[in-house]
């Protein structure tokens, strides 16, 4: 059915590091199924929410095949997306449902295919498994493989989503701290030039930002940059 290593490799996708991304998880999926499913020579996976958000494949020829299938509007991936059910192609040469797709698949060396639509994290992953010989997959492969993938990918994608959220929060915090620092520098410049208080200097920054319709932080950066250019990088102490 599939090798024990497949479950291990899929579980590994849930371990998030600084190099983890949605793209790396999807690439990992295609590589794992190509190695871990007997008879499978390559895989593709589409991440979809109404329309495609991302496509990854173990081989570039398979990206071309899926893109061509979508352009034709016929084929196992198209049907799996539309129906939400797995689609098996035992032998492309005997396939009568999608003649144009079948001709394209043969050109890319595909003789049999299994496509699984998997719902995870509010999206659909359309996983394609491809073989170079007919009859590589059976109907009995679909259900247990889909169950394994759903379990492991739900964890992996949730971890990636949480990690991205943490990175976004950290980036926003860093940006806010940087903005606060440059505003303090701009206030110091105004206070030094006019002898006003910190509160009055900030009020002046805010008045100018509203007048010129720019953010206070952006105006502060401009003021600090101009001051440094005039005074050789020195800021008032």
N, C-alpha and C positions, 0 to 999 in steps of 0.2 A: 504493500500500500504506500508507505513512505518510511524513510529511515528514521531511527531514533535521533539521529543527529539533526534532523529538521526541527524537531521541537526545541532542542538545545540552541540551535542557531537563531530561531525566531525569538526565543526567550532573551537571548543576548541583545536583541534590538531594543529591548526595554531599558537597558542600562545606559543612562544618559551621561555623556562627557561633554567637554567644551567644544568638541568637533561634531556633536550630534545635531542633525537637522532633519526636517521632514524629507528632504531629498535623500539623505543618507539612509534613512529608515526604509524608504521605498526601494532604493538600490539593493539594500540588504535583503529585502523580501524576494526580489527577482533572483538574486544569486542563491539564496537558500533553497528555493523551490527547484531551481535548475539542478542543484546538486542532490537535494534530499528526496525528490519524488522520482521513483524508478521510471525510466523511459523518457523523462522530461529533458529536453535539450536546451530549453531556454524559457524565460518568463517575461511577462510585462505586467505592469500595474498602473492603473489610472486612479487618481484621487479626484472624485467628482462631488460637487454640490450643485445640482442642476446642470452645470456644464463642467468641462474638464478644468481642473486647477493645476494638475501636474501629471506628467507621464514619465515613467522610468522603465527601462528594459535591460535585460542581461546582454543583449546584442543589438547593435544599431539597425540591423535588418528588420528586427521585430518592431521597432519604433516606426519604421517605414510601412510595415504591414498594417499596424493598427491605424496609422494616419490615413492610409489608403482606404481601409475598411470604413472609417468614419466619413471620408469623402464620398464613398459609394453609397453610404446609408444602408448597408447590408452586411451581415456577417455575425459570428457568434458574440462578439463584444457588444455590438449594437443591440442584439436581441436580449442579451443578459442584462444590459442597462435598462432596456424598456420594460422587461417583464419581472426583473428582480429574481430570476431563477437561473440556476446553472445551465450551461449549454455545452453539450458534448458533440464533437465532430469525430466520429470513428475513423473515417478515411476521406480526406479532401477530394480524392479522385472520384469517389462515389457520391459526393455531396450534390444534392439537387436543389436545396433551398436557396442558395446564394451563388449562382454560377459565376458572377463577376468576382466575388470574393475568392471563390475556390481557385480561379485562374491565377489571381494575385498570390495566394498562399503557396501554390505550387512553385511559382517563380522564386519564392523566398525559401524553398526547400522544406516547407511544412507539409506533413502528411496527416497529422491528427492534432486535435486541440481540445482543451477543456477550459471553459471560462466560468469563473465564479464571482458573482457579485456579493460583496461582504459589507454589511452596514456596521460602521464603527464611528464613534465620536461625532454623530450628526452628519456623517458623510458616507459616501459609498466608495469602496475600493473595488475596482473591476480587475480581477486577477486573471491573467491568461497564461496557460501552460501549453507549450508547443513541443511536438516530437517530430523526428525525421522519419519515423516509420508509422504505418497505420496500426490502429488498435492499441496504442500505447497506454491509453487511459480507459477506464471502465466507469460505469455509473456508480459502482461501489466506492470509487475514489473520492467522489465529490463531497459527500456529506461529512465523513470524518476529517477530511482536509479542511473543509470550510469551518468546521467547529474548532479545529486547532488554530487556524489562522485568526478567526474572530477573537478567540480568547487571548492569544499572544499580541495581536496587533492593537486590540483595545487598550491594553496596558502600555504598549510602546508609544502609541500616538498620544495617549493621555499624558505620559511622562514628557514627551517632546513639547506638547502644548503647555504644560506647567512650566517647563524649563524656559520656553520662549517668553512666557509671561513674566517670569522672574527676571530674565535678561532685560525685557522691556521696562519693567519697573525700575531696575537698577540704572538703566540708561537715562530714563526720565529723571530719576533722582540726581544722577550725576550732572545732567543738563541744568537742573534747577539750582544745584549748588554752584555750578560755574556761572550761571546767570546772576545769582546773588552776589558772588565775589566781584564780578565786573561792575555791578550796580554800586557796590560799596566804593570801588575805585573811582567811578564817575562822580559819586557824591563828594569824595575827598577833593577832586579837582575843582568842583563848583565851590565847595566850602573855602578852599585855599584862595580861589580867585575873588570871591565876593565877601568873604568873612562871615557867611551865614551859618546857621545851625545845620545839623544833619537832617533834621526834619524838613527845613526849608529847602535844602538842596534836593531832597527826594521829591518834594512838591514841584520844584522847577523841572526836574526830569520828567515827571508825569505830565506836566502842562505841555512841555515840548513834544512829548510822544503823542499826545492827543492832537496837538496842532498839526504835526507832520504825518499822523496816522501810521506810526510805527510802534512796535513793542518797546517797552521801557528798556528791556535787556539789550535789544538791538541798537537803540539809541546810545545806551551806555557804552557798548563796544565801540561804536563809531567815535564817541567822545574820547575814550581812552586811547584808541588807535591814533587819532589826530594829535592828542597831547604828547604821546610817546614819540611821534614823528618830529614834532617841533622841539622836544626837549631831550632827544637822544635816548628815549626809553625810560627816563626818570619819572617817577610818580611822586606827587607831594606826600610828605610824611605826616 
